[in-house]
Amino acid sequence: MQKALAPDITTWPDEQPQLIGSQCEGCGATAFPAQTRCPKCSAAGMTELALPRRGTLIAWTTQGFPPGPPYKGPTGRRFEPFGVGLVQLGDIIRVEGRLTECDPGRLEFGMQVELTMIPLTVVDGDEIVTFAFQPV
């Protein structure tokens, strides 16, 4: 069975999953993941917002070693390097996330990417999935 690593931050298992953020009713600031208070003006009036699926890769790197806690993915010999990128979702927000590609020859600043869900690890027989961005 597949389970989301963080079920509250996406609309998965929708066929076209979206990240779930929040937008301040007062100042219009957007946050991801969703927040109860605005990170810009501290107001409590935040409304849930489904973020765009597509965006622009504005920065990226390759993660060549297992991250520290609270990382839940493979370690040791099972660890495989992965891409990490900063993605601009429209004119709404920048989101840091895993990339499905880590080959520097296949990544470019300004390329279009789209949200997807990918396997991360297996826990008690369940495949744990997380969000990532894939080149379009």
ABEGO torsion letter per residue (X at the ends): XBBBABAAABAOABABBBBBBBBBAAAGBBBOBBBABBAAAGBABBBBBBBBABBBBABBBBBABBBBOABABBBEAABBBBBBBBBBBEAABBBBBBBABABAAABBBGBBBBBBBBBABBBGGBBBBBBBBBBX
